[in-house]
Amino acid sequence: MLLGKKRKIGRRFEEIEIGEKLILTEKMEDKDLLLYLGLTNDSNPLYIQHDYVSQTPYEKPLVPNIMLTGIITSAVSKYLPGPGSYITKQNLSFLMPVYHYSMIQFFFEVIKREEGKKEVIVDVKALDEEENIVIQGEITVRPPYQLQAIDDNVLENF
């Protein structure tokens, strides 16, 4: 639970360097898929109906691409640059389907700094267990702004 916890903001633009990397591994669990489907009321049979999807070229249920995008945006909010960051642009290609129970490894690398806009460009790549590239692209992120010091830069109601 985030309420009640003190969280520091992420790193500012000036603190981020080209070449910084982050690697995350996520397993696509049923509980996460059901939560997504319940929140969005998305009833696409490709995501949940085994009998339907078994008759398609996919053969087994897929993970919605927007859920995978959510993992990417969450990594920006949590780690690179961290809390207070804002994604201004994303260009992601979903090259192969991701299936239920897949283990996906996400790779992030800062590849460019745009001084005028105070934004960083992050290369994004995701691989499945067979090391197939399933997602590739870039996101543009505006790191947190410098704030006036509040209790050693800790945000009380964050």
Secondary structure, DSSP 8 states (H G I E B T S, - for coil): --TT--EE----GGG--TT-EEEEEEE--HHHHHHHHHHHT---HHHH-HHHHTTSTT-S-B--HHHHHHHHHHHHHHTSS-TT-EEEEEEEEE-S--BTT-EEEEEEEEEEEETTTTEEEEEEEEE-TT--EEEEEEEEEE-------STTTEETT-
